[in-house]
Amino acid sequence: MQFTRKGLKDDGFAGFRSFQDLDVMRVPQGTGLFAVMAPEGFQPEFLKKNTAGVFKKKDPSLPEPALAAEWVDAAAVLYLGKAGPGSKGNRGLRRQIQEFLDFGQGKPPGHWDGRLLWQLKDAGQLLLAWKELPAEGLNKAEAEYHTAFIEEYGHLPFANLVRARVKG
C-alpha cells in the first residue's frame, strides 16, 4: 500500500477535496474509510489553541512539542478513520465526515478522534478522500491500513493517536 494520492486512488479512494471546498452532499452515504491528506508542499504550523470542540469538558489543544512529536515528516496521510453504520444504521461516510468537519469548527463531538488536525494552521487546505466498504469489513480494513502505515513510517499517521485493531 502506498500512502500517496496515487496510491490511495489506486486502492479505491475517491474525493480528494479540500476541507474548505468539500460539498458534503457529494460524499457517499455508505460505510467506509476516509483519509485526510496534506496537499503537496504543505508545511505544518501549529496553532496555540485547537479549533475543535470541547469533548467531555476537555480542551483538545496540545502543546507544540507534543504535536511535533506526532508529526510524520515524509507522510502525506495525516489521518485514517472509519465511518460505520452506527447502532441505528443511519450513519456512514457522509454523516461521519460532516460531524468531523463540524468538530473542527468548534461544535461538540461524539468523540475526538483526529483532533490534532484542528490544531494545524490552514487546516482548510487539507484533503479528504473516502473509500466505500461494507460495514462488516471496516474494523479489519482500518487495522490493516494502520499496520501498513506503521510498517512504512514507524508511526501512526499524525492525527491517529490510537491504533485500530481487529477484535476477537
N, C-alpha and C positions, 0 to 999 in steps of 0.2 A: 504494500500500500504506500502510495506516495502522498504526502500531506501538502500538496500544492494545489492550485486551482485546477490544473490539468488532471492531476491525479484523482482529485475528488470528482471531477466531471466524468472521467473515465470510469469511475466506480459508481456512477448513477446519481450523483448530486446535481441539483439544478438551482436556479435562482441567481446566486452571486450578485445580490443587490446590496447597496449600502444601506445602513440603518435609516439614514435621512431620506433616501429615495424609495424605500420599500413600500409597496402597496400591499398591505397585509391581506387584502381580499384576493390577491393573486396567489397566495400561499395555499397549497392543498390542505384539505380538512383531515385527511387520513393521518394515521400514526406514522412515526418515523424518527429519523435522527436529524439533527441540524448542527451545522458547524459555523463558527464565527472566525473570520479570517482578517488579517491585516492587509490593506491594499498595498500594492507594490510601493516600496520606498517609505513605508510608514515607520516612524521612529517614536518609541514610547516616551511620552511626557506624562508624569503622574500628577494628578490633582491632589491638593491637600485634603479636600473633602469629596467623598464619593457622592455622586448624584442619585444613587439608588435609594429606594425606600427603606425605611427602618423595619427590621424584622424582629418580632418579639422584644421590642424595646432596645434592640442592639443597633448601634451605628455600624454600617457596613464598611466604613473607612478603615484603611490600614496605613501605618507609617510607610514612608517611601522605601526604607531598606527592606521591609517585608515584601512590598510589591516587586522591587528589583530582584529579590531572591526567587520569585516565582516566574519571572520573565525568561523565556526560552529564545535566545538571540536568533538562531537560524530558522525558527519555525514561523510559517505563515498562519498556521491554525492556532487560534488563541483559546478556543473553547469547543468542546464536543458535548452535545446534550441529546436527550431523547424527549419525545412527545408521545406519551401513551394515550390510551383511550379514556383513562380516568374511571372512577368507580361507577359512574352513570353512563359511560360510553359516549360522552359528549365533548371529549377533549380533542387532542390531536395537534398536528403541527400549527395550524392557523391560530388556534386559541393559545397554545403554549408560547408561540413566538410573540403574539400580541401582549400577553402578560409579561413576557421577558422584556419587551421594549417599554411597556408601562413602568415596570420596576426601575429601569434606568432613568425614567423621568420623575422618580420620587414617589411613585404610588406604592402602597404597602404590598408586599409579595406574599405568596403562599409558602415560599421557600426562598433561599437566597443564593442558589447555585449561580455561578457566573458573575458574582457581584464585583469581582476585580475589574471587569471590563468597564464598569461605570466610573472608575477612578482614572481612566485614561483621558487625557485631553484629546479632543477631536474624535471621540467615540462614534459620532455620527458617520464617520467615514468608513468604519468597519463594515465588512461584507458578511452577508448572511446567505448560507446555502442550505438546502434540505434534500433529504432522500426519503421517499416513502418506503416503509417496510411494514409487514404485518406485525400486529401487536405481540404475538407470541414469540417473535424473534428479536424484539427490541433489546432486552437485557443482555442477551448473548452478543448481539451486534455491537452495542455500546462498549461492553467489556473487551471485545476483540479490537475495536478501534483504539481504546485506551492502552491496551497491551502493545499493539503495534507502534503507537506513538512513543511509548516509553522505550521500546526496543530501539527505535530510531534516534531519539533525542535524550534518553536517560532521565526523563522527567515527564510529568503530565503536562498538557497544554496550560498556558499561563493562568487561565481563569477556572480550571478544573482543580479543585482542592481535594476532592475525594475520588479515588479510583473506582470505577464501576466493576463489579464482579458478578459472575453468574451464581445465583443462589441454588443450593441443593446439591 
